[in-house]
Amino acid sequence: MTRSSLVLFILFILFFSLISLYSKAELSLEGSKKSHSEYSLGFDVKFEQIDFPEQLNAETNTSLSKLELAPVLNWKSGETWRFYSHPLFIFNPDNKSEIEKYFWDPQDSYFKIQKNTLQIQAGYNILSWGVTDGYNPVDVVNKKQLFNPLNGKKLGALSLLISESLPFFDYDFIYIPQAQGSLLPGEKSRWLPQDVFIPQVPNNDMILILPKNLLYKYGQRESLNSATENNFALRLQKSISRFDLSLSAFDGLAMNPLIQPQVTGTIQQISPKTVIQVDPDITLNLKDYRIRQAGFTLVSNQSHFLFKYSTSYTQSLGEDINLPGWTHESVLGLEKSFNLSEGTFVGVLQNSFLRTEKQNDSNLSFSEIFRNAWMIGGQLSWREIWSGSLIGLYNQINSSHYEEITVGRRFFDAWTLSLTANLISGSERDPLGIYHKNQSWRLGLGRSF
C-alpha cells in the first residue's frame, strides 16, 4: 500500500462518516415532519491491495492499490415516483495503464414510475437476466468493463426499461438507443497477451510469438452493421407449479468486439499454421458487431436441490469473414443449501457446453473457456462474522483450471476484511491459460455507511 493511497483511504473514511451522520440527522428531521417525500443516502467504500507474484516486464504492474467508492441514493415521492442512483468510482493511480487509473460508471442510476404492476425506468439500467452462476449465456444486454477479464464489471446502459406483471406472465422490455461497447484492458495491462497471441482469423491459421518488451496500442474501433444503434431486448417469465421459466430475445451489440492485431515481424513457419515472430509494436484494431439471440432458462426446486438450466442460440450479423457465425451455449447446474450449527453453506455444481459454427481457438475468446467445462462453487457464512467462498473451474478440452478462494471477517458490524487467492493454470495457447502468469493475492478492507 502506497502512502498516498493510505492517506486517500483515511480521508474518504472520515468524509463519508460525517456525510452519513448528517444524512441520518436529516432523515430523522424529515420523519418528524412526516414529509411525503423520503430519501436515504449511503456509501460503500473498499480498499484493495493486489499483488502478482510473477513479474512480466517493466511496462506492467506487479502490484496495485485500488480504492472503490459506490454511493447509494434512494428517493421516493408518494407511491409513484422513485429515483435511484448507485454509481461506481474506482481510483487506481499507480496503474501503468492510463485508462485504468480513474474509472467511473453510472451503473444503476434511473428515474422510475411505479403504478400498480407497471414499472417504467429511464436512465442507466443494469439487467441480470439468466439463472446460472459464473457463466450466464443469456446475460448479454449490459456490456462490461474488462480491465480484469476474469472479474468484469457490468456497465450501465442508458435506456428505457418497462416491466409489468400480467395475469398470465411477467415481461421486461428494454430499449437502448446508443449502446456502449465493452472496455478492454489498457495498453500496458498485464491482462493482454504476453507470450503467445492467437488472433481470430479465417481458418484460425495464425500464431503470433510475442517478444519480451511489448508496446501495445489500440488503433481504430469501428462498428459493423450499426451495431451500437437501436439495441433492444425482451424477456417473458412464467411460474408453473415448481418451475420458473423464461424466454428472452436480444438484438444488438455483441458482448466483446473482434480484436484484430496489426503487426510486423518474421515468418517462422507457414504450415500447418502460420507462425510469426512479431516486433514489439502491436496495434489492436477493434470491430463491434451485431448479434441476434434467443434464450431460455428454467429453475426448479426438486428434492431439496435447486435445478438450473440456461441455453441460448446466437447469430452474428454481417458479411465480415471474421464474424463467429452461430453459437449454441448451454449451462446446467445444481445448487444445494446446508444448515450448519452456527451458519449456512451453499454449494453449486455446473457444467457448460458450447457448439459453434467455427472452431474458434483464439486465446482471447472468453466464451471458449466454457466450451466443455465444469465449475464447482461454495459459499459459507459462519456465526454472522466469518465468510468464505470457493470457485473452481476446469476446462476439459485444454485441461486448464482456475480457482478463487476468499476468506472474510467482519469487525464492529460495519468493517469487512477479506483475503483472496486467484490461481490459474494452463497453456498460454488456450483462453484461460493465457492468464497463467496473473495469479494474485488480494487484501481488501471495506465499510458501509
C-alpha positions as a printed Julia matrix, in Angstrom:
449×3 Matrix{Float64}:
   0.0     0.0     0.0
   1.5     3.34   -1.03
   1.45    6.26    1.4
  -0.73    8.38   -0.91
  -3.3     5.56   -1.25
  -3.42    5.09    2.52
  -3.94    8.82    3.13
  -6.66    8.92    0.46
  -8.44    5.95    2.04
  -8.39    7.54    5.52
  -9.72   10.85    4.15
 -12.56    9.03    2.37
 -13.5     7.2     5.59
 -13.58   10.43    7.62
 -15.51   12.32    4.94
 -18.19    9.71    4.43
 -18.56    9.13    8.16
 -19.5    12.81    8.51
 -21.81   12.65    5.46
 -23.52    9.54    6.83
 -24.13   11.17   10.23
 -25.52   14.28    8.54
 -27.85   12.31    6.25
 -29.2    10.31    9.21
 -29.92   13.53   11.07
 -31.75   14.91    8.03
 -33.77   11.72    7.69
 -34.78   11.94   11.34
 -35.9    15.54   10.82
 -37.89   14.6     7.71
 -39.57   11.79    9.61
 -40.62   14.14   12.39
 -42.24   16.42    9.79
 -44.0    13.43    8.19
 -42.92   14.6     4.76
 -44.49   12.93    1.74
 -41.03   12.61    0.17
 -38.37   10.3     1.58
 -34.74    9.74    0.77
 -31.76    7.79    2.04
 -28.06    8.16    1.35
 -25.39    5.54    1.92
 -21.84    4.73    0.84
 -19.79    1.59    0.25
 -16.02    2.12    0.4
 -13.44   -0.59   -0.29
  -9.66   -0.55   -0.47
  -7.81   -3.4    -2.21
  -4.13   -4.24   -2.35
  -3.41   -6.64   -5.24
  -0.05   -8.39   -5.65
   1.1   -10.53   -8.58
   3.98  -12.85   -7.57
   5.28  -13.13  -11.15
   6.77  -10.11  -12.88
   6.11   -9.88  -16.61
   8.07   -6.87  -17.85
   8.9    -3.31  -16.83
   5.82   -1.95  -18.6
   3.27   -3.81  -16.44
   2.36   -3.62  -12.73
   3.35   -6.22  -10.17
   1.13   -4.64   -7.51
  -1.9    -2.35   -7.48
  -3.56   -0.23   -4.78
  -7.2     0.34   -5.65
  -9.95    2.35   -3.98
 -13.61    1.76   -4.87
 -16.43    4.11   -3.89
 -20.12    3.35   -4.5
 -22.62    5.9    -3.11
 -26.26    4.8    -2.93
 -29.08    7.36   -3.17
 -32.75    6.43   -2.82
 -35.59    8.96   -3.17
 -39.32    8.45   -3.45
 -42.37   10.65   -3.57
 -45.65    9.03   -2.71
 -46.33    5.64   -4.22
 -45.45    6.56   -7.8
 -42.17    8.42   -8.2
 -38.72    6.98   -7.48
 -35.11    7.92   -8.1
 -32.25    5.51   -7.51
 -28.53    6.02   -8.1
 -25.67    3.64   -7.37
 -22.64    4.77   -9.43
 -19.18    3.25   -9.14
 -15.91    5.19   -8.82
 -12.51    3.45   -8.94
  -9.23    5.19   -8.11
  -6.11    3.28   -9.17
  -3.43    5.99   -9.59
  -0.41    3.62   -9.6
  -1.69    1.68  -12.61
   0.63    1.98  -15.59
  -2.32    1.67  -17.98
  -3.58    5.22  -18.34
  -7.22    4.27  -19.0
  -7.35    2.2   -15.78
  -6.11    4.87  -13.37
  -9.51    6.51  -12.89
 -12.81    4.94  -13.84
 -16.43    5.7   -13.16
 -19.75    4.39  -14.41
 -23.35    5.37  -13.56
 -24.25    1.66  -13.08
 -27.91    1.71  -11.91
 -28.99    5.4   -11.97
 -32.56    5.99  -13.09
 -35.95    7.62  -12.54
 -38.81    5.16  -12.03
 -42.57    5.49  -12.31
 -44.4     2.75  -10.43
 -48.12    2.26  -10.92
 -49.76   -0.92   -9.64
 -47.99   -3.74  -11.52
 -46.31   -1.48  -14.11
 -42.82   -0.01  -13.71
 -41.05    2.33  -16.14
 -37.38    3.19  -15.63
 -35.5     5.83  -17.63
 -31.77    6.31  -17.17
 -28.86    3.92  -16.73
 -30.02    0.35  -16.1
 -28.25   -2.91  -15.29
 -30.09   -6.16  -16.01
 -29.29   -9.56  -14.56
 -31.14  -11.96  -16.8
 -30.46  -15.65  -16.5
 -30.15  -18.08  -13.62
 -26.7   -19.69  -13.71
 -23.58  -18.61  -11.82
 -20.22  -17.53  -13.17
 -21.16  -18.05  -16.81
 -24.58  -16.94  -17.99
 -25.23  -17.27  -21.75
 -28.41  -15.12  -21.81
 -26.98  -12.19  -19.82
 -25.85  -10.15  -22.85
 -27.67   -6.81  -22.6
 -25.12   -4.92  -20.47
 -21.57   -4.71  -21.72
 -18.61   -4.9   -19.32
 -15.5    -3.21  -18.07
 -12.9    -5.92  -18.66
  -9.75   -4.46  -17.13
  -9.56   -7.89  -15.48
 -11.34  -10.23  -17.94
 -11.91  -12.88  -15.26
 -13.67  -10.37  -13.0
 -15.54   -7.97  -15.27
 -17.92   -5.28  -14.05
 -21.19   -4.52  -15.83
 -21.64   -1.09  -17.39
 -24.93    0.77  -17.0
 -26.87    1.12  -20.27
 -28.63    4.43  -20.99
 -32.05    3.03  -21.76
 -35.79    2.82  -21.24
 -36.9    -0.23  -19.23
 -40.55   -1.3   -18.93
 -41.6    -4.13  -16.59
 -45.11   -5.38  -15.89
 -46.82   -8.28  -14.18
 -49.79   -9.5   -16.21
 -52.3   -12.2   -15.21
 -50.57  -14.93  -17.22
 -46.92  -13.83  -17.36
 -44.43  -11.09  -16.48
 -42.4    -9.21  -19.06
 -39.4    -6.88  -19.23
 -38.61   -4.77  -22.28
 -35.52   -2.59  -22.68
 -34.62   -0.18  -25.47
 -31.07    1.22  -25.79
 -30.79    3.95  -28.44
 -26.96    4.07  -28.36
 -25.09    1.15  -26.79
 -21.61    1.38  -25.29
 -19.06   -1.29  -26.17
 -17.15   -3.28  -23.58
 -13.97   -1.67  -22.23
 -10.86   -3.81  -22.79
  -7.64   -3.88  -20.71
  -5.4    -0.82  -21.08
  -2.36   -0.68  -23.34
   0.08   -1.52  -20.51
  -2.11   -4.1   -18.81
  -0.75   -7.5   -17.87
  -4.14   -8.91  -18.95
  -3.21   -8.53  -22.64
  -1.32  -11.5   -24.21
   2.33  -11.59  -23.13
   3.8   -14.77  -24.68
   1.6   -16.11  -27.48
  -1.24  -14.34  -29.29
  -3.69  -16.43  -31.34
  -5.95  -13.93  -33.13
  -9.34  -14.76  -34.6
  -8.66  -15.02  -38.33
 -10.19  -17.11  -41.14
  -9.41  -20.83  -40.63
  -7.65  -19.98  -37.34
  -4.31  -20.49  -39.09
  -2.1   -17.87  -37.4
   0.01  -17.82  -34.23
   1.96  -14.77  -33.1
   5.04  -15.32  -30.91
   5.49  -12.2   -28.78
   8.75  -10.53  -27.68
   9.53   -9.72  -24.04
   9.18   -5.95  -24.3
   5.73   -5.33  -25.78
   4.32   -1.99  -26.86
   0.58   -2.42  -27.29
  -1.62    0.38  -28.58
  -5.24    0.48  -29.69
  -5.99    1.56  -33.23
  -9.37    2.25  -34.79
 -12.64    0.91  -33.4
 -15.38    0.57  -35.98
 -19.0    -0.52  -35.74
 -20.31   -3.05  -38.26
 -23.97   -3.05  -39.3
 -24.81   -0.13  -36.96
 -24.18   -2.49  -34.03
 -24.34    0.21  -31.35
 -27.61    1.74  -32.54
 -31.16    0.8   -31.52
 -30.49   -2.21  -29.28
 -33.47   -3.88  -27.65
 -34.35   -6.95  -25.59
 -37.5    -8.68  -24.33
 -37.97  -11.26  -21.58
 -41.13  -13.21  -20.69
 -41.4   -15.04  -17.34
 -43.89  -17.58  -16.06
 -44.14  -19.77  -12.95
 -45.84  -23.14  -13.33
 -46.01  -25.29  -10.21
 -42.37  -25.8    -9.15
 -40.94  -24.46  -12.41
 -39.86  -20.89  -13.15
 -39.48  -20.39  -16.9
 -38.26  -17.52  -19.05
 -37.89  -16.76  -22.75
 -35.68  -13.9   -23.93
 -34.7   -12.22  -27.18
 -31.93   -9.68  -27.87
 -30.95   -7.69  -30.95
 -27.9    -5.51  -30.55
 -24.22   -5.15  -29.78
 -22.15   -8.27  -29.09
 -20.52   -8.5   -25.67
 -16.93   -8.38  -26.96
 -15.56   -6.87  -30.18
 -13.43   -8.67  -32.73
  -9.77   -7.98  -31.92
  -7.5    -7.88  -34.94
  -3.76   -7.24  -34.38
  -1.7    -5.25  -36.84
   1.91   -6.45  -36.61
   5.23   -6.66  -38.38
   7.69   -9.49  -37.88
   9.49  -12.5   -39.26
   7.69  -15.61  -40.54
   8.94  -18.69  -38.68
   6.57  -21.3   -40.13
   3.97  -21.5   -42.88
   2.24  -24.88  -42.44
   0.04  -26.18  -40.89
  -0.29  -22.77  -39.2
   1.48  -19.52  -39.96
   3.8   -18.67  -37.06
   5.22  -15.13  -36.9
   7.89  -13.79  -34.53
   6.49  -10.27  -34.15
   8.2    -6.96  -33.48
   7.47   -5.14  -30.18
   4.93   -2.67  -31.62
   1.45   -4.19  -31.85
  -1.68   -2.28  -32.84
  -5.04   -3.74  -31.84
  -7.93   -2.8   -34.13
 -11.44   -3.46  -32.85
 -14.7    -4.23  -34.64
 -18.01   -4.09  -32.8
 -20.65   -6.26  -34.43
 -24.34   -7.03  -34.05
 -25.94  -10.25  -32.83
 -29.41  -11.7   -32.51
 -30.05  -14.1   -29.65
 -32.89  -16.25  -28.36
 -32.63  -17.62  -24.83
 -34.43  -19.95  -22.43
 -33.99  -20.55  -18.68
 -35.54  -22.94  -16.2
 -35.32  -23.13  -12.4
 -36.96  -25.85  -10.34
 -36.79  -26.94   -6.69
 -36.73  -30.72   -6.6
 -35.87  -32.95   -3.61
 -34.23  -30.05   -1.77
 -31.99  -29.33   -4.77
 -32.28  -26.23   -6.94
 -32.06  -27.28  -10.58
 -30.93  -24.59  -13.07
 -30.74  -24.65  -16.84
 -29.88  -21.86  -19.26
 -29.42  -22.03  -23.02
 -29.1   -19.57  -25.9
 -28.72  -19.54  -29.67
 -26.83  -16.56  -31.07
 -26.27  -15.47  -34.67
 -23.78  -12.77  -35.66
 -24.98  -10.36  -38.36
 -22.89   -9.09  -41.25
 -20.58  -10.22  -44.04
 -17.19   -9.8   -42.34
 -15.23  -13.04  -42.78
 -14.03  -12.95  -39.16
 -17.52  -12.97  -37.59
 -18.21  -16.06  -35.45
 -21.47  -17.1   -37.15
 -23.87  -19.08  -34.95
 -23.22  -20.16  -31.37
 -25.25  -22.5   -29.15
 -24.41  -22.22  -25.44
 -25.9   -24.21  -22.54
 -25.28  -24.38  -18.8
 -26.74  -27.0   -16.45
 -26.41  -26.57  -12.68
 -27.4   -27.92   -9.27
 -27.49  -25.88   -6.07
 -27.93  -27.15   -2.52
 -28.17  -25.27    0.81
 -26.99  -26.79    4.08
 -27.86  -25.52    7.56
 -24.9   -25.78    9.94
 -24.96  -25.45   13.72
 -23.83  -21.82   13.57
 -24.07  -20.93    9.92
 -25.05  -21.91    6.4
 -23.3   -23.35    3.35
 -24.47  -23.15   -0.27
 -22.87  -25.48   -2.82
 -23.07  -25.23   -6.63
 -22.1   -27.66   -9.38
 -22.34  -26.62  -13.05
 -21.46  -27.94  -16.48
 -21.25  -25.72  -19.56
 -21.06  -26.83  -23.17
 -20.83  -24.83  -26.39
 -21.22  -25.56  -30.08
 -20.14  -23.01  -32.68
 -20.2   -22.63  -36.45
 -16.45  -22.0   -36.38
 -13.99  -23.76  -34.07
 -12.5   -20.63  -32.52
  -9.2   -21.35  -30.78
  -8.31  -17.69  -30.3
  -6.78  -17.32  -26.85
  -8.71  -14.06  -26.4
 -12.13  -15.69  -26.8
 -13.63  -15.64  -23.29
 -16.52  -17.97  -24.13
 -14.05  -20.67  -25.26
 -13.1   -21.12  -21.59
 -16.56  -22.67  -21.1
 -16.75  -24.81  -24.26
 -16.7   -28.0   -22.21
 -16.12  -27.08  -18.59
 -17.09  -27.94  -15.04
 -17.5   -25.4   -12.27
 -17.81  -26.11   -8.56
 -18.51  -23.38   -6.02
 -19.42  -22.87   -2.41
 -20.28  -20.03   -0.07
 -20.03  -20.28    3.72
 -21.42  -17.95    6.38
 -20.49  -18.75    9.99
 -21.56  -17.01   13.2
 -22.55  -13.96   11.11
 -18.92  -12.88   11.37
 -16.86  -15.21    9.18
 -17.47  -15.82    5.49
 -15.77  -17.87    2.83
 -16.19  -18.71   -0.84
 -14.66  -21.05   -3.38
 -14.91  -21.09   -7.17
 -13.22  -23.83   -9.17
 -13.34  -24.09  -12.98
 -11.9   -26.93  -15.08
 -11.83  -26.89  -18.89
 -11.86  -30.5   -20.14
 -10.6   -29.66  -23.64
  -7.42  -27.82  -22.65
  -7.02  -29.19  -19.08
  -6.73  -25.61  -17.83
  -8.21  -24.59  -14.49
  -8.96  -21.58  -12.31
  -9.58  -21.27   -8.57
 -10.66  -18.3    -6.48
 -10.6   -18.73   -2.7
 -11.79  -15.96   -0.35
 -11.9   -15.73    3.44
 -13.63  -12.74    5.09
 -14.08  -11.42    8.64
 -16.5    -8.73    9.8
 -15.49   -6.25   12.53
 -17.59   -3.76   14.51
 -20.68   -4.6    12.39
 -19.53   -2.31    9.56
 -15.95   -3.23    8.59
 -15.05   -6.26    6.46
 -11.52   -7.62    5.96
 -11.01  -10.21    3.21
  -8.14  -12.18    1.69
  -8.46  -13.7    -1.8
  -6.19  -16.03   -3.76
  -6.58  -16.35   -7.53
  -4.87  -19.41   -9.04
  -4.63  -20.03  -12.8
  -3.02  -22.92  -14.67
  -2.88  -23.82  -18.35
  -1.06  -23.36  -21.63
  -0.65  -19.83  -22.96
  -2.28  -21.1   -26.16
  -5.72  -21.58  -24.61
  -8.14  -18.83  -23.48
  -7.71  -19.49  -19.74
  -4.03  -20.41  -19.68
  -3.13  -17.12  -21.4
  -3.52  -15.56  -17.93
  -1.44  -18.17  -16.06
   1.17  -15.57  -15.04
  -1.54  -13.41  -13.43
  -2.03  -15.45  -10.28
  -2.56  -12.98   -7.46
  -3.31  -12.23   -3.83
  -5.86   -9.59   -2.86
  -6.29   -7.99    0.54
  -9.48   -5.97    0.88
 -10.82   -3.67    3.58
 -14.31   -2.23    3.21
 -17.0    -0.41    5.08
 -20.63    0.5     4.54
 -22.08    3.79    5.8
